[in-house]
Amino acid sequence: MVYSLCNRSSKKGRKISKGRKRNARKLKKEAHAKNIVVEDTELMSREQLKKLSEQPTNNIRVSGKRKHKVLKRLRHSEKIQKQMDVEVPTQSKDKKKKQKDEVSMATEGTRDSDVEMT
């Protein structure tokens, strides 16, 4: 039987093993970045990209149907953004006030209390 200095039943032993695990996680995070070539990154979800970064040999691809749907959605959103970029000429404050006054005057004459029933 081999006796280890790091007895897990004691508090000190547990702290040492936790420290080792912490260091291992830290080293894994600090490891050099992997260069992975992925097709259609804008079409994949975050989860799929994360799985690919963890295991680059995985066969994760976007199906044709899904690819067409996502591309259609992207094109539509770009079209809307382009339309929003075009600025609409704004009316002056005086014109807006006049329009509000005209609308309020037109609606004042048609109140139910003003109408007499005979």
C-alpha positions in Angstrom: 0.0 0.0 0.0 1.3 3.4 -1.0 0.9 6.2 1.4 0.3 9.7 -0.2 1.2 12.9 1.5 -2.1 14.4 0.2 -4.6 12.6 2.4 -8.0 13.7 1.1 -9.8 13.1 4.3 -8.0 16.0 6.0 -8.8 19.6 5.4 -5.3 20.3 4.2 -5.4 17.5 1.7 -8.7 18.8 0.3 -7.3 22.4 -0.1 -4.2 21.0 -1.9 -6.3 19.1 -4.4 -8.6 22.1 -4.9 -5.5 24.2 -5.6 -4.3 21.7 -8.2 -7.7 21.7 -9.9 -7.7 25.5 -9.9 -4.2 25.6 -11.5 -5.2 23.1 -14.1 -8.2 25.2 -15.1 -6.1 28.3 -15.2 -3.5 26.7 -17.4 -6.1 25.3 -19.7 -7.6 28.8 -20.2 -4.2 30.4 -20.7 -3.2 27.8 -23.4 -2.5 29.2 -26.8 -5.5 30.1 -29.0 -6.5 27.5 -31.5 -6.9 28.5 -35.1 -10.0 26.8 -36.4 -11.3 27.4 -39.9 -15.1 27.4 -39.8 -17.4 27.9 -42.8 -20.5 30.0 -42.3 -19.7 31.4 -38.9 -22.5 34.0 -39.2 -25.1 31.2 -39.7 -24.1 29.2 -36.6 -25.4 29.7 -33.1 -23.1 30.5 -30.2 -23.5 27.0 -28.8 -22.4 25.4 -32.1 -19.4 27.7 -32.3 -18.5 26.9 -28.7 -18.7 23.1 -29.4 -16.5 23.6 -32.4 -13.9 25.5 -30.4 -13.8 22.8 -27.8 -13.6 19.9 -30.2 -12.6 21.0 -33.8 -13.0 17.5 -35.2 -16.8 17.5 -34.6 -18.9 17.4 -37.7 -21.1 20.4 -37.0 -22.6 22.0 -40.1 -25.7 24.1 -40.9 -28.3 22.3 -43.1 -29.3 23.8 -46.4 -32.8 24.7 -45.3 -31.5 26.4 -42.2 -28.8 28.2 -44.2 -31.4 29.6 -46.6 -33.7 30.7 -43.7 -30.9 32.5 -41.9 -29.5 34.2 -45.0 -33.0 35.4 -45.9 -33.5 36.9 -42.4 -30.1 38.6 -42.6 -30.8 40.1 -46.0 -34.2 41.4 -44.7 -32.7 43.0 -41.6 -30.0 44.7 -43.8 -32.7 46.0 -46.1 -34.6 47.5 -43.1 -31.5 49.1 -41.7 -30.8 50.7 -45.1 -34.3 52.2 -45.1 -33.9 53.5 -41.6 -30.6 55.2 -42.5 -32.4 57.4 -45.1 -33.5 60.4 -43.0 -37.0 61.7 -43.5 -37.2 65.5 -43.6 -38.6 66.8 -40.3 -41.3 69.5 -40.1 -40.6 72.7 -38.3 -42.0 73.2 -34.8 -44.3 76.0 -35.9 -46.0 73.7 -38.5 -46.4 71.0 -36.0 -48.1 73.4 -33.5 -50.5 74.7 -36.2 -51.5 71.1 -37.2 -52.2 70.2 -33.5 -54.3 73.4 -33.1 -56.3 72.7 -36.2 -57.0 69.1 -35.1 -58.0 70.2 -31.6 -60.3 72.9 -33.0 -62.0 70.4 -35.4 -62.7 67.9 -32.6 -64.0 70.5 -30.1 -67.2 71.2 -32.1 -68.2 67.6 -32.2 -68.6 66.8 -28.6 -71.7 64.9 -27.3 -72.6 67.6 -24.9 -72.8 70.3 -27.6 -75.3 68.2 -29.7 -78.9 68.9 -28.8 -81.5 66.2 -29.3 -85.0 67.4 -30.5 
